[in-house]
Amino acid sequence: MTRKIVVFALALTAACAGLARQVFQNPIVNLRDVRVMSLGATGGNLEVQLGVYNPNNFRLDASQMRYNVFVGDSVRMADGTVDTRTSVQAGDSTLVRIPVSFTYAGLGAAASQLLRTGAVNYRVTGDVTVSSVAGNFTVPFSATGRYDTLRR
């Protein structure tokens, strides 16, 4: 009898987990802006702004965001993890600001393009870990843009 109860409980748990995944909709993460906060002799600081939209009927709590910032075609400029907790209410969006420090070493062609033309293409990739009433999920994101010093 006890064995039947355990099997039933395991089956119920598996069914609930599958149902939760069907109910959960991935948040939509898009790149809003990349701002140069400061530049120095060896590097600088950026603020990467991501818009996060929650299409679900329940609140999402982001507990961690991992990111990579690339310039030019594929030069990794910075990477890191942000462990600041952020909540997004049901059907709402929020702006997430990520501070990014970088050095000029290794930027090569992208830095010369920025100096020559005043603009450079960039790409931000990563994932965000969210928890909700439907469970915990890791959601990837990727966005591209162009930093143009003439439009700032």
Secondary structure, DSSP 8 states (H G I E B T S, - for coil): -HHHHHHHHHHHHHHHHHHHHHH----EEEEEEEEEEEE-SSEEEEEEEEEEE--SSS-EEEEEEEEEEEETTTEEEEEEEE---EEE-TT-EEEEEEEEEEESTT-HHHHHHHHHHSEEEEEEEEEEEEEETTEEEEEEEEEEEEEEGGG-
